[in-house]
C-alpha cells in the first residue's frame, strides 16, 4: 500500500470518528500547554555562543571578567567654565545623589589616604621588587657625583618650606631609590589618560571626570535597566548644573535600547504582518474554515517546546521565541490541504491521499534543513533544530490527519483565477529563462562580496547617541574598556605569578613601547622576591653598595648632615624586609587593582595582564607562551565567532543540500525532476546572496537560520511544482505555492520593517530568498521542465 | 609623591602667616580684645612685601640652617615666596595657577593647584589668612594668646597634619599690624623660626611679581 493509500485510509477511518480525533488532538495540545509552563527558561545570550568546550565559549566567560566589563562608567563633561573645581564638585554631588540601591561602590578617585600609604608600602617593598636591572641602574646613577647631587637636593628640600613634610622621606631614603620603585607603578594605571585632581579621576585635558560604580541589576534585565537609567537621569537633574553633562556608559543602555526597539518593532511588524495576512485572506481564502490553517502553528508551539525540554535544560528563551516565529511556516502545509480540498474535483480521501506524498517530502526536506543544526556548536541552534523538527513534524501530522476533517471539500473542481496570468507568462519561455539566467549570473557574481560578521553587538541595536558616548569616552580616557586580556593561570598563586612574570618579561622585551597593565612588577613570585631580597642585601654589602654608602657618609658630613640624619636608611639595609603580599597591596590602597588583576578561587589562581588588542601581540604571546597563558580580546572574540559562523554556514548549507537532494532522489528517482525541484531554492539563495552582497549586508547568527528556512520552503515549492508539472498532481498547486510564499513574506518579510538589526536581517534574508523562490517556482520550474502549457 | 609632600610643607609654612583673628568665643575677655584688634588691623591688608630670614633647627643637621628670601602677597589670591640665600628657588601662586623655579637645576614649571592636593590646601589656607577669612581659620586652629605686648599666639592645628606639625608660635609687631616672627614646631622636637623684616603693607606691587 502506498503513502497515498495509507493517508486516504486514515481519512476514511477518522471520518466516522471525528469526535474522537478532535478530542485526542485537543487533549494532546492541552497537555503540552501544561507541560510548557514547567519548562525552565534561560534568557542570556550564552545559548547563542559555541559550547562543547569550545574556545569561543571559554573566551566569552573570560571577557565577562574584564576589569570594566560589569562596571557602570559615568563620564561628566564641562564646557570649561569654572575649571576643575566646578567639575570635581559636580562629581561629588552626583556621587552623593546616586541611589545606593542601584549604584553601589561608587568610586570617584583613589582612596584618599592611598598616596601616603602607597608610598610607605613602596619604600618597604623596594628590596623585594627591585631586580638586577634596577640595582644596576641604581649603581650607575649613584656614582660619587650622583650621591652628592642627591644630598644637595635633600639639603635644598629641607631648606624649603616643604622640608618639614619631606624630612621623614629623606631620612629613610636619602638616595631617592624610591624613584626606581615608582617606575613599577606606571604598569598599574588602567586608565591611560587619567590624572588626579583633588583625588578625583579627571581626563588629561581637564574637561572630563569619571565615576565608576557597580549595580546589582543584571545587564540583560530590561526592566531593571529602565529603572537604573531613570534613577541616573533623576540624580543628574538634581546634582549637575547646566554647563556640565553626564553620560552613563553601560551594557544596560544597550539592553534597554534593544528592548524598546523590539517593542516598537513588534507593533510595526505585527500591524504590517496582520494587514498583509488579512489582504491574503480576503484575496485567496475568504472562508472562516481557513482559520484552522492559521491555528496550526499555535497548536504545535508548546509541543515543540516540550520536545526541546526533553533534550535540553534549561531551554533558551531566545530559541523558543525565534522558533515560535519559525513555526509560522507550518501554515504552508495547511494551505496546500486547504486549497486542494477547496478546489475539489475528487473525493476528499483521494485529494488528501494525492497530497500526502509532496506534503510529506516537503515537510521532510524542511525538517532535514533544520536537522543539520543538530550538529551546530551553538546550543541555541541545536535547541532550535529540535524545536523546528518537532514542530514541523507535528504540524505535518495535523495537516494530513486532522485538518482535512475541519475543511470540507467542495465537490466539483473550481477554476483557479490565478491560472490565466501565470499561463500567459509561462508561454514567454525564452524571456522567462533569459531573465532568470541573467538574474542568476548577476546575483552569483555579486554574491562574491558577501561577508560574515560574528560581532554580537552588530546583531543588537546601537543607538547613535550611545556610539557617540562610547567614542567620547575613548577619546577622553583612552580605550581602557576594550583591551586584550591575558590570563596567567596556575594551580596556586605562586604558579600563576610565575607565568605572569614570564609573560611580562616577554612583553617588555618584544614590545617595550606598548602600554602594559600588569601587576608583575609590583607582585613578583615568592621565588623572585626572595632572589631580589638576597640580591639587595648582597648589593649593599658588596663593593658597589659599600662604595655608595661610603660616599653617602662622606658627602652628608660635607653638607652638614648629622650622624643620625640617615640612620633609618642604614637600618633598613641591615634588617630583612618582609615579602610583598596581596594583603600588603590591599593595605597600601591597591585593593581594587588587586581584585581586578588577581583571581584566586580555592587554591587555583589567575593573574590578569591587559594589553592593546592587536593581532601581533596575540601572535607573540601565543607563539611563545602557549599553554601557560590564555589571551582573550573582544576583537579576537569577534573574529572567532565570525569564523565559527562562516564555518557553520558552509557546513550547514552543504549538509542541508546533500540531505535535501537525497530526499528528492528518494521522492522523484530522476535527476531531471530533482534538479527542477531545486530551482526555487537555488534561485532564492543566489538572489539572496547576490542582493546582500550588493547592498553590503552581512551574514550573522540569525539570518543563517533564516537561510535554512529559505532552503526548506524553497524545496517545498519545488516539490509541489514538479509534482504538478510532471505527475499530473491536480491540487491547486499554483495558488497554494503562491499563497504559501506570500504568507511567509507577510510573516517573515514584515521583519524588514524592524529597526532592530537582528529582526531586520532576518526580514531581509527571507524577503530576498522567498521573494525570488516564489516566481522561480511558479514560472521557471514549469517552463524549464516542460516548456509547455501546464 | 614629593610634590604632594612639598605642597603639604608649604601649607604648613604659610598657614601661620598674617594670622587671622575674629569672633573669639571661648577666649578670655582680655585675649578676645587682643585678637579682635588683630582682626581689624589685618582686615585692611591689600598687599604685603617683606624680607625674611629662616633658621631651621633640625636633628638631621649638625648646626642650624640659615637662609633668607622675599615674600609678597596681593589680595585677592596672589602670592610669591622666594628663597635667595643660600639657594635661589621659589614659587608664585595666582588663583589656581602656580609656577615654581629652581636656579641651580634650571628647572621651571607651571602647576595647577587642583592637580596637587596639598598645594590646594595651602592656597585655601593662605588665601583665607591673607584675605582675613577669620571664620575659616578658627575652624582650623585652636588659638591661644601667649603674650600681649608684643602679641604672641600659639596655634594648635585642629586638622590632620600627617604627624609632623605640633604647633605654631606667632609674634606680631609692636603695633600689631604684621607678623614679626613665626616658629613652626614639629612633633619630633625640630623647629623652624622665620623672622620678617622690612615689612611693607599696602604698597603697590609690580604685576610681574605674580
Interface residues (C-beta under 8 A of the other chain):
Chain A: X83 X84 X85 X88 X115 X116 X119 X152 X156 X157 X158 X159 X160 X161 X162 X163 X164 X165 X166 X167 X168 X169 X170 X171 X178 X182 X195 X196 X197 X198 X199 X206 X560 X561 X562 X564 X565 X566
Chain B: X1 X2 X4 X5 X6 X7 X8 X9 X10 X12 X13 X14 X54 X56 X58 X59 X60 X61 X62 X63 X65 X67 X81 X83 X86 X87 X89 X96 X102 X104 X112 X114 X115 X117 X118 X120 X162 X164 X165 X184 X186 X190 X192
